[in-house]
Structures are given as structure tokens and as C-alpha cells.
Amino acid sequence: MTATPQDQQDIARERLLRVLSAATFVIFFQAFMVAPIIPTLATAFEVSPQNAGLIVPAYLVPYGAATLVYGLLADRYGLGRIMAGSLLAFAILTALTATARTVEELALWRIVTGLGAAGVVPLALTLVGKLFPYELRGRPLGWLFGAMAGGMAFGSTFGAVLEPYVGWRGLFLAVGLAGLSILLVLLPRRHLLVGTALGAGGGLGALLRGYGSLLGTPRGARTYSFVLANSMFHSGVFTWLGLYFEQRHGLGPVGIGLALVGYGVPGFLFGPVIGRMADRHGRGRLLPFGLALSAIGAAALIPDVPLVVAVVAVTVLSLGYDTTQPLFAGIVTALGGPRPGQAMGLNVFTLFLGFGLGSLVFGEMLRGGFGTALLLFVAIEFVLALVASRLFQAERPVPANQTGENHAPPPGTQAAP
């Protein structure tokens, strides 16, 4: 039976989704392979773990800031060239990071890599918002966030496991080569990106009005606020898990990598399933559950627990992330109107700003010990879960026959104030 044009379009769309998921995986692999080897880098550069740990926000904060620019460029000029250029910058700059001779040079390379790489993931998320209707958006978002989770999981694990064999320089070179390979696969499909994410132009006034419209509504304000707070929680805890396992359980790099294998695995395996659950049952039901689950996972790490309990707690912590941040992103895809790139750019900016701030704040609090830092972070996350059960209760499923031509939910359902 001959495939119809619609069937061919659907097949091409799904293949593009797989390529974008691969790019997302590699970018997050690179971002999260660093945290578990902080003790190793501290020894190699003869600095304290806190000083070596600064290379994490050195990448995350510029990455988040740059997403604002890429989103605006995509709204004005489209996705294809910008996304390809960002992926090329990621590949080259990641490989050049291997040339660092001091921790200061390493931090500098991390800064410029964050600036260069920031256009791929937010534009991929924006593209999903254009290619898939709102009521079917959970599954493709699940693929992308599953790729993020997989990058976190495998980056955390294999970054630490492979470092003793290939060295930290070899890790950066290998990831740069992987990024270049994905770019070569993406280029023949770049025609699929043409015209898919074009939005409104305008000057500075239109730009500021766009941010005002995103943050000026109750729905937008609460969504972006929770993205920031939740990302601070997860990054604060995760960044220092390598040091946690070294101090609490005496693990070396390989042991740390194996202990962190559960982080990201739930999202990698079940991301599309979680997305379908959000489409079917509503994000308002899952979000408080995910926030509470995150708090429970981190709370289990506060006392001195056996290693196997700590490993399970890390997996629970990851599952909490997988049932929160992808769902927030799903809401953001309905906020942008004529500026979807700006809306998703602000989302990823907020996400990575939280990642950077969380790692900094938790690192400073570690001067009082892991127990104190974890206790405060857990208490705040529990409060967020309680508040979310009320603030997001209007995020209900939207019947397919009630959505408009721009795939926005009708008033009174997902867009309730």
C-alpha cells in the first residue's frame, strides 16, 4: 500500500524528532558528565572541590542566558540555520575544552560552550510546539525530555566511569565528535525546519511586551516561577552527589558513576509514557506528585543510609524531575502565541538559571554539611508540592475537538487563570 503524503509527512516528522532527541542527549551528556568528576578535577588542578565545582554554573548560567537570544532569532529568521549553527558551535567548543591547562581556562571554555550550545534544545522544544497539537504534545515532549534524562544518566555514569581510562580531556573530545556526527545527520533534514517556527518580529518594544505577556498572566508567572525553583532544587542536589558518595561511602570515580546510574534512567525509559499520562490525566494531577517525589528522594539521603538505599533515592529523585520539568514545558508551549521561540527561550533560560544558582547555593551550604543543605532543600520542595496542588489544578486534559487552529487550549481549561 502506497503511503499518502500525510503518512510521509508523519514519518519525516518522527525521524526528525529522533535526530533532535539524539542532539539533546549529547548536549545533556556533556553538561552532566562534569559534576561526578569534580573531585578528580579538583585533584588534577590542585584546587578545592568548591572551586572546581564552579565550572558547573560556568556552563549552565551562560547557557540559560543565551537561550533568550536564540529564541528571538528563531522567531525572526526561522530554525534551520540557527539550530545547525548552534550544534556546530557545541561540537567545536566542546572539543576545544580539552585544551584547558588550568581550572580558570576550563571555566572559560565552559562559558563559551554554554553560549554556543544554547540554541539546540530550546528550539527543538519550540519545534514540537509547532509540529504537534497541544492534546498530543506530551509524547514528543516526553521523547525530548527523555533524551535529557538519558543524557543526565549516562553522562553522570560514563563520565565518571570512563574518565580513569580516557582522561577528562578524552571525554570532551569524544563528545565533540558525537555532536559533529549528529549535525551531519541533521543537515539533510534541515528543509523540514524551514518555516516551522517563524514568529513575530518587531523592535525592543515588541520584545518587552512579549516578556510582559508571558510573565504578566497568572498562568505564565506561576509556571516560570516553579521552573526556576524546581530546577534549583534538582541541580543543587545532583551537582554534589559525586562528592556525597565520595564522603559518605568512600567511592572513587567508577563507583560514583555506577551509583549515579539511576539518575535519568526513568525519564530515558518512560519519558513518552509520562507525557501520555499528562495528556490523558492532566498536568495538574502529576505535578504535585512529582514535586513530592523529588523531596522524598532527597530526604532519604539526609541520614547515613546504606549505599543501596542512597542509589535507590537517586533514582526516585530522578523520577521526580521526569514528572515535573517536562510537564512545565508542555504548559509553556501553549503560552507563546505568535512568539513560541521567545516563550520557550524564557523557559530554558529560567531552567538553566535555576540549574546554575542551585549548584552555587547548595555548594555554599555544604560548608555546614550535607545534612543541613539537604534538609533545607527538601523542606522547600515539599512546600512547592503543597502549593502546586492548588495553583495547577486547572491544568486539565483538553479534548482534541476543542482546541483551536493554533493548538491553544480553550479558555477555562488549560488556560484557566
C-alpha positions, -999 to +999 in steps of 0.1 A: +000+000+000+014+034-011+020+059+017-001+090+015+016+125+016+003+128+052+019+095+061+052+106+046+050+138+065+043+120+097+073+096+091+096+126+083+084+143+115+091+113+136+126+108+121+133+145+128+122+140+164+146+111+168+175+132+155+167+161+178+164+137+207+199+125+199+213+160+198+195+167+231+210+136+246+246+145+237+242+181+249+229+170+283+255+142+284+282+168+282+265+191+307+262+163+334+294+144+329+313+171+347+296+170+381+306+135+391+343+141+383+346+173+403+368+155+429+390+143+401+393+177+385+400+193+419+429+169+423+442+174+388+442+212+390+452+213+427+421+233+438+393+227+463+362+208+453+342+241+457+365+259+433+364+231+408+326+230+412+323+265+398+328+250+363+292+237+365+275+271+368+301+285+344+284+264+318+248+264+330+242+301+336+256+314+302+236+286+285+204+298+301+211+334+293+219+327+256+186+308+251+168+342+252+188+353+222+183+321+202+146+321+208+142+356+195+164+348+164+143+318+157+111+338+159+125+363+133+146+341+110+134+305+115+150+274+130+172+257+104+204+278+102+203+289+138+199+253+152+226+239+129+250+267+138+244+262+175+250+225+172+282+232+152+294+256+179+287+230+206+308+203+188+338+226+182+339+243+216+333+211+235+364+195+217+385+227+224+377+224+261+402+196+262+430+221+256+424+238+291+456+239+313+441+254+344+407+254+361+403+290+350+408+281+314+384+252+318+358+275+332+363+299+303+358+272+278+327+261+297+313+296+295+317+299+257+304+264+251+273+273+271+268+303+249+273+284+217+253+253+225+222+271+239+202+271+206+196+234+201+173+222+229+150+252+233+144+254+195+137+216+195+111+221+222+097+251+202+095+229+171+075+203+190+050+231+198+046+238+161+045+203+147+022+186+173-012+198+185-014+206+223-035+175+231-008+152+215+022+172+226+031+151+257+046+122+238+071+141+217+080+163+246+085+131+265+110+120+238+130+152+242+129+152+280+136+115+280+167+123+259+176+150+285+172+124+313+192+099+294+220+124+289+219+131+326+220+094+335+247+083+310+267+115+314+267+111+352+277+074+349+300+071+320+317+105+326+329+091+359+334+055+347+354+064+315+375+092+330+401+069+346+406+053+312+404+081+286+410+111+309+388+141+312+403+156+280+393+124+261+357+128+273+354+163+259+370+152+226+346+123+222+315+143+230+326+170+205+329+143+178+295+129+187+279+164+183+295+168+149+282+134+138+247+143+147+250+176+128+259+156+097+227+136+101+206+167+108+218+187+077+199+166+051+167+171+071+171+208+076+144+215+050+119+201+075+127+231+098+121+258+072+090+278+081+080+257+111+090+282+138+087+316+123+071+341+146+067+378+150+095+403+146+094+438+160+117+460+179+126+464+216+091+475+225+076+443+210+103+422+227+095+437+261+058+434+256+063+398+247+080+391+280+053+411+298+026+390+283+044+358+293+051+368+329+020+391+333-006+364+335-011+341+365-005+310+344+027+323+330+040+337+363+034+305+383+048+282+356+081+301+352+084+305+389+081+268+395+105+260+367+131+282+385+125+268+420+123+232+409+155+234+388+174+250+417+164+220+438+174+193+414+207+209+403+216+218+439+213+182+449+226+165+418+257+186+413+272+175+446+261+138+446+296+128+434+311+145+465+283+130+486+292+094+475+329+101+480+325+115+515+297+093+528+306+060+511+342+063+501+336+057+464+361+065+437+352+078+402+340+045+389+319+038+420+304+072+418+294+067+382+278+034+390+260+049+420+245+076+398+234+053+370+197+055+382+196+093+377+178+100+344+170+063+337+133+067+345+129+096+321+150+079+294+129+048+296+095+062+304+096+099+291+070+093+264+048+073+288+049+101+313+040+125+285+010+105+275-002+104+311+000+141+312-021+144+280-046+119+294-049+128+330-038+164+331-006+181+343-023+194+374-025+159+388+010+148+381+030+180+390+024+179+428+032+142+428+065+148+410+075+176+434+067+155+464+086+125+449+116+147+444+115+158+481+112+122+493+142+111+472+164+138+486+151+133+521+163+097+521+199+110+516+199+131+548+207+103+573+236+079+570+220+052+549+234+021+533+248+026+498+219+006+481+194+029+498+212+060+485+213+046+450+175+040+451+170+075+465+189+089+435+165+071+411+135+084+430+149+119+428+153+115+390+117+103+386+106+134+404+124+155+378+109+135+350+073+141+362+078+179+367+100+198+342+087+181+310+051+190+322+061+226+328+075+227+293+042+214+279+024+243+295+050+268+281+043+256+246+008+270+249+019+304+263+039+318+234+012+328+209+030+344+179+063+342+197+069+305+205+106+308+204+106+336+230+083+317+253+105+285+251+137+306+253+125+321+285+116+286+298+151+272+291+167+304+304+148+300+337+156+263+338+193+267+334+195+298+356+180+276+383+205+249+375+234+273+379+220+290+410+211+257+426+246+243+423+261+275+437+237+278+467+240+241+476+277+243+473+279+272+497+255+255+521+278+224+521+301+243+545+275+233+571+274+197+559+252+176+536+225+171+562+218+208+566+218+216+529+196+187+521+172+194+549+165+230+537+162+220+500+138+192+509+116+215+531+113+240+502+104+213+477+077+199+500+062+233+502+062+236+464+043+203+462+016+216+485+013+249+467+013+233+433-017+211+442-038+243+442-021+265+417-020+240+389-054+223+395-068+240+363-043+222+341-067+195+329-067+175+296-081+193+266-104+173+243-090+173+207-122+187+192-120+217+215-086+231+205-082+260+181-062+260+149-031+272+167-034+242+191-040+265+221-064+252+248-097+269+251-104+293+280-115+277+312-093+246+307-056+246+304-055+284+302-075+290+333-061+319+353 
